[in-house]
Amino acid sequence: MHDPLQLSSTQPFATKSTEELQEVTAYLFHQISDNILCDTDSIGHAQPDGRSSTELVLDAPNGFIPLWEPNSTLMWRFQERSFVIYRNPEAAKQYVRNLLTEAIIAWGDAVPVRFSERSHGVDFEIAINPAAKCYPAGCVLASAFFPDSGQHELVLYPTLFEQSRQEQLETMIHELGHVFGLRHFFAKTHEPQRNSVLFGEQNSFTIMNYGPNSQLTDADRNDLRRLYQEVWSGQRQAINGTPVQQVTPYSTLLYCNHGGVTYQSV
């Protein structure tokens, strides 16, 4: 028996066929590999302005490029309520903690911020979504955030833990790239409402690319390290005409100092 919603185009919620959906959603999601998606920056993809897809693409949503200020520490904690689905929440948290640590180590000395786990006043929570998030193009493994002074979530989906350990690690490395301010290579042309800027040297592989080319390379590390070094030293205040703005983590702003008295803001 056919689904009337799929067959009748006059219905407001009539659905496309699987083939039609796959064709459409191929342009809406970052497909890391077969049936695997990243949802952090999930609008569109194309090779930007004929440039190499291997350069770093930086977030520039409001006419400036946000990057972390020097000596920033991102405070984080687990979102406790999201781990109650597991029989052994502490074991699950330790597994994720190890995954995060390995991903940070993989970026090496290019990591522009420190990470510290604590129970309050945090910049982001690591949360497990209890349900898979799947589309015709594939399933989302994780989503992160870009530098700013707000509070955020690094969300992991159960499909992530169905992948190989190496795939899990590469996903976490990729999401950290977003946390450091990096976009997908295709962001420039198919997301005009959220600006992006190209920076870096060319290489045939990059962790912010997709498919078999999605690999962390020395070029990724070198470009990220040089970017922050040039910005922090004052040598670079703009990239391709777009100004850089250094942002302060929420946890730093949480404690304000006035007249020698330190208090916690709301």
GIKA-V251573 format. One record per pair of residues at least 24 apart in sequence whose ideal C-beta (glycine too) atoms are under 8 Angstrom apart, sorted by the first residue. I is the first residue (numbers start at 1). J is the second residue. If there is no record, write none. Layout:
I,J ; I,J
//
This chain:
18,136 ; 21,135 ; 21,136 ; 22,136 ; 22,137 ; 25,135 ; 25,136 ; 25,137 ; 26,137 ; 27,190 ; 28,137 ; 29,135 ; 29,137 ; 29,138 ; 30,184 ; 30,186 ; 30,210 ; 31,137 ; 31,138 ; 31,210 ; 31,211 ; 32,141 ; 32,170 ; 32,171 ; 32,174 ; 32,210 ; 32,211 ; 32,214 ; 33,167 ; 33,210 ; 33,211 ; 33,212 ; 33,214 ; 34,138 ; 35,137 ; 35,138 ; 35,139 ; 36,138 ; 36,139 ; 36,141 ; 36,163 ; 36,167 ; 36,171 ; 37,135 ; 37,137 ; 37,138 ; 37,139 ; 37,140 ; 37,141 ; 38,140 ; 38,141 ; 38,142 ; 38,143 ; 38,171 ; 38,174 ; 38,175 ; 38,184 ; 39,133 ; 39,140 ; 39,142 ; 39,143 ; 40,142 ; 40,143 ; 40,144 ; 40,145 ; 40,146 ; 40,175 ; 40,178 ; 41,178 ; 41,183 ; 41,184 ; 41,187 ; 41,191 ; 42,140 ; 42,143 ; 43,187 ; 43,190 ; 43,191 ; 43,194 ; 44,186 ; 44,187 ; 44,189 ; 44,190 ; 44,191 ; 45,184 ; 45,185 ; 45,186 ; 45,187 ; 45,190 ; 45,210 ; 46,186 ; 46,188 ; 46,189 ; 46,190 ; 47,185 ; 47,186 ; 47,189 ; 48,185 ; 48,186 ; 48,187 ; 48,188 ; 48,189 ; 48,196 ; 48,198 ; 49,188 ; 49,189 ; 49,198 ; 51,188 ; 51,198 ; 52,202 ; 53,185 ; 53,186 ; 53,206 ; 53,209 ; 53,213 ; 54,185 ; 54,200 ; 54,202 ; 54,203 ; 54,204 ; 54,205 ; 54,206 ; 54,209 ; 54,213 ; 54,219 ; 55,185 ; 55,198 ; 55,199 ; 55,200 ; 55,201 ; 55,202 ; 55,223 ; 56,182 ; 56,198 ; 56,199 ; 56,200 ; 56,206 ; 56,208 ; 56,220 ; 56,223 ; 56,224 ; 56,227 ; 57,182 ; 57,183 ; 57,184 ; 57,185 ; 57,187 ; 57,188 ; 57,196 ; 57,197 ; 57,198 ; 57,199 ; 57,208 ; 58,181 ; 58,182 ; 58,183 ; 58,196 ; 58,197 ; 58,198 ; 58,199 ; 58,227 ; 58,239 ; 59,146 ; 59,147 ; 59,181 ; 59,182 ; 59,183 ; 59,194 ; 59,196 ; 60,194 ; 60,195 ; 60,196 ; 60,197 ; 60,242 ; 61,146 ; 61,194 ; 61,195 ; 63,195 ; 63,242 ; 63,243 ; 64,242 ; 64,243 ; 64,244 ; 64,245 ; 65,181 ; 65,197 ; 65,239 ; 65,242 ; 65,243 ; 65,244 ; 65,245 ; 66,146 ; 66,147 ; 66,148 ; 66,181 ; 66,245 ; 66,246 ; 66,247 ; 67,112 ; 67,147 ; 67,181 ; 67,227 ; 67,228 ; 67,231 ; 67,244 ; 67,245 ; 67,246 ; 67,247 ; 68,112 ; 68,113 ; 68,147 ; 68,180 ; 68,181 ; 68,228 ; 68,246 ; 68,247 ; 68,249 ; 69,232 ; 69,246 ; 69,247 ; 69,248 ; 70,232 ; 70,246 ; 72,112 ; 72,113 ; 72,114 ; 72,248 ; 72,249 ; 72,252 ; 73,113 ; 73,114 ; 73,115 ; 73,116 ; 73,249 ; 73,251 ; 73,252 ; 74,113 ; 74,114 ; 74,115 ; 74,116 ; 74,123 ; 74,124 ; 74,179 ; 74,249 ; 74,251 ; 75,116 ; 75,117 ; 75,118 ; 75,121 ; 75,122 ; 75,123 ; 75,249 ; 75,251 ; 76,115 ; 76,116 ; 76,117 ; 76,118 ; 76,122 ; 76,123 ; 76,124 ; 76,125 ; 76,126 ; 76,154 ; 77,117 ; 77,118 ; 77,119 ; 77,120 ; 77,122 ; 77,125 ; 77,126 ; 78,125 ; 78,126 ; 78,127 ; 79,125 ; 79,126 ; 79,127 ; 79,128 ; 79,153 ; 82,127 ; 82,128 ; 82,129 ; 82,130 ; 83,128 ; 85,128 ; 85,130 ; 86,128 ; 92,128 ; 96,126 ; 96,128 ; 96,156 ; 99,168 ; 99,169 ; 99,172 ; 100,126 ; 100,172 ; 102,169 ; 102,172 ; 103,169 ; 103,172 ; 103,173 ; 103,175 ; 103,176 ; 104,176 ; 106,169 ; 106,173 ; 106,216 ; 107,173 ; 107,176 ; 107,180 ; 107,216 ; 107,221 ; 107,224 ; 108,221 ; 109,221 ; 109,225 ; 110,220 ; 110,221 ; 110,222 ; 110,224 ; 110,225 ; 110,228 ; 111,176 ; 111,180 ; 112,180 ; 112,224 ; 112,228 ; 113,179 ; 113,180 ; 113,249 ; 121,250 ; 121,251 ; 121,254 ; 121,255 ; 121,264 ; 122,151 ; 122,250 ; 122,251 ; 123,151 ; 123,152 ; 123,249 ; 123,250 ; 123,251 ; 124,151 ; 124,152 ; 124,153 ; 124,154 ; 125,151 ; 125,152 ; 125,153 ; 125,154 ; 126,153 ; 126,154 ; 126,156 ; 127,153 ; 127,154 ; 127,155 ; 127,156 ; 128,155 ; 128,156 ; 128,157 ; 128,158 ; 129,155 ; 129,156 ; 129,157 ; 129,158 ; 130,158 ; 131,157 ; 131,158 ; 132,157 ; 132,158 ; 132,159 ; 133,157 ; 133,159 ; 134,159 ; 141,167 ; 141,168 ; 141,171 ; 142,171 ; 142,172 ; 142,175 ; 143,175 ; 144,175 ; 144,176 ; 144,178 ; 144,179 ; 145,178 ; 145,179 ; 146,178 ; 146,179 ; 146,181 ; 146,183 ; 147,179 ; 147,180 ; 147,181 ; 147,247 ; 148,247 ; 149,247 ; 149,248 ; 149,249 ; 149,250 ; 149,253 ; 150,250 ; 151,250 ; 154,179 ; 170,207 ; 170,214 ; 170,215 ; 170,216 ; 173,207 ; 173,216 ; 174,207 ; 174,208 ; 174,214 ; 177,207 ; 177,208 ; 177,220 ; 177,224 ; 180,224 ; 182,208 ; 182,224 ; 183,208 ; 184,208 ; 184,209 ; 184,210 ; 185,209 ; 185,210 ; 195,242 ; 197,239 ; 197,240 ; 197,242 ; 198,240 ; 199,223 ; 199,227 ; 199,239 ; 199,240 ; 200,226 ; 200,227
//
